[in-house]
Amino acid sequence: MKTASKAICLLSAFTLLMSACSGSDAEPSVATVAAAAPTSEAQEATTTTEVVEREQLEIPAEWDSELDEIYGRYLLYRQAFNIAAGPPVIDPDYGPLQELSAGEQAELDREFLEARAAEGVVYLQPENSIGRAEIRPPQGPQVFSKTEGNEFVFSICGVNDDIVQTIDGEVLNDQVQSFFQDIELTVVDGEWRVTGRATRGELREGEEACENFLP
């Protein structure tokens, strides 16, 4: 729905990708950090490895309604993106994110995460986060049929307060921002997946922009 743009590079992960580009049975994504042990003439060099398992989202197999499934899978997609962008290092291969997106949006997500990983940054959720997505349902009659290729579009006002920092812990950005966006989900391989996100207008400081978004 919107082509990639690299205008801003160190905003919160989900806010930045939005501006730039408009249970699960997957194996857990694992980051491995290796450090060489001290050596001496009497001691051979050894390597110790610390394995850190990333949080693994569970994607429900059943939902109360088709609409609950659409909104629920979108919110899980947001959560999966934040986990993929989080410590110890960014993981573009995070399984649940791939299960919840498809098409151009999935390609843009990967491009973004790979670029940020190359920069050596990660995105953290602050304690007592106010980050959220307020969903405004579309007006008029809607078709929720889970037929391959069917699309569903709705609007959100999002608040993002991620902390952007280097993998060494240096904070680069901790501002709160809000944004308006149109979200597209499409039935791909039998599941509703996020296939597009188009930002309307500019990113705004703070969360006030969302105060009167919902009727």
N, C-alpha and C positions, 0 to 999 in steps of 0.2 A: 504493500500500500504506500510505502514511502521509501525513497532510496536512501542509502547510508550517507552520513555526513560526519566528518571528524572535527567539527568546529570547536567542541569543548571536550577536554580530555580527562578532567579530574573531578567531575561531579559524581554524585552517588551513582552506583552501578545501574540500577533500574531507571533512574531519571535520565542518566546520560544516554543509555541505549534508546530510550523512548524519544529523546530529542534528536538523536542521530539517525534513527531508522524510521522515524515517523513520530489395595496396595500393589506397588510395582514389584516386578520380579527381576528387575535389572540387578546386575552385580554391583555391590557397593564400590564407589570410587575411592581409591586409596592414594594418598600422597606419601611418598617415602623420602626421608631425609637421611643422608649418610654422612658420618663424620669419622675421619681417620683417628685411630687411637695413638697415643705417644709411642715412640719406638726407641729401642736401645740396642746395643750390641748383643745383649742376651735375650732380647724380646723381639719377636717378629711383629711386623705391622699387622694390625687387625682393623676391622671396620665394624662399627656398631650401626644398627639401623633402627630407627624409630618409625613405626607405622601408625598413621593417624587416619581413622575412618571418618569420612564425611557423613553428616546426617543423611539418612536415606528416607525420602518421603514415601509414604504409602498412598497409592492412588486407589480410591474405592472402585470396586467392580460394579456396584449398584448404587443408584441414587434415588431419592424420593420422587423426582420428576425430571423431565428433560431439561427444564430451565435451571433447576438446581445443579444438574450436571454441567451445563454450559458455564454458569457463573463459578461453580466450584472448581472446575478444571482450569479456568482462567486464574483464579486466586492461587491455586496450587502451582501454576506456571510462574507466577510472580515469586512465590516462595522458592521454587526450584532455581530460578535465576539468581536470587540472592545467595542461596547456598553455593551454587557453582562459582559465584564471584567472591566467596568468602575465604577465610584462612583455612589451612596454612598457606596454600597457593591456589590461584584460580584454576578451575578444572573445566575446560571447554567440553569434555566428554561426559559430564555428569548425566547419568542415565535418565532420571526422571525429567530433566529439562528436554531431552530429546524425545521422550514419550509424549510430552505435552505441547509440542510445537511441530511445525512442518513447513515445507516450501521455503519461500524467500525469507520469512521471519526466522526460521531455524538457521538458515545460512548467515543472516545478519547477526544473530546471537553469537554464533561460533566466531565470526570475524571479529566482533567486538571483544569477546573474552580472550581470544588469542592475542589480540593487540595489547590489551591491558596486562595480560600475563607477561608479555615480553617487556613491558615497562616496569615490572616488578612491584605492582600495587595489588592490594586486596581491599575488599569492602566489608565493613563490619556494621552490624545492627547495634545501635546504642542501647544501654539499659533504659527501660521505661520508654521505648521507642513510640513515637506518635505516627510512624509511617502507616499508610493505609490506602485503600482504593475505594472510593464511594461510587457505586454503580447506579447509573440512571437507565432504567429499562427503556427500550425503544417504544415509540408511540405506534398505535394502530395494531391490527392483527398480525401475528407472527406464526410462521410455520417452524415447528421444532423437529420435524421428521429427521431421523438419523439415517438419511440416505446419502450415499457417497457423493461428495461434491457440494452438498447443501452448505450455505453460509448463514451466519448470524452475526449482526453488528450491533454494538451498544456503545454507550459513552461512559467515561469515568472522569472523576477528578481525583488525582493521586497526590499524596503527600509523601515525600521521601526525605529521610533524615540519616541516611547511611553515613558512616565515617569512612573517608578514603585515606588509606595510609600505605606506606611502603611495607614490604615484608619484614623490614627491620624495625617497624614501629613508629616511623615518623609520620605524623598526621599532616595530610596535604589539604584536606577539605572536610569541614564538618557542618556546612550550612544546611538549613532546612529549605526545601523547595517544593512548590506545587505546580501542577500542570493539568491541562485538559487533553483528553485523548479519545479517539475512536478505536475500538477494539474489534477485530474480526476473528471469528472462529469458523473453521471449515471441517466438515466430516472427511477425514483422511484415514484410510485403512480401518474404517468402522468406528472411529473415535473422534470426538470433538477436539480439535487442536488449534492453538493460536497460530494464525497464518498472516496476521498483519496488525500493525499498531501505527496510527497516524496522529502526531501531536498537532493540536490546534493552538496557534498563538505562541507566545514566548513562555519560557519557564519563569515562575514568579517566586520571590522570596517569601518565606514563611508559609503558613497553612491557611491564611485568611481567605484565599481564593476559593476554597472549597466550602466555606461557611454556608452559602446559599445555593449550593449546587443541586441538592435534592429538593423536590417539591414539598 
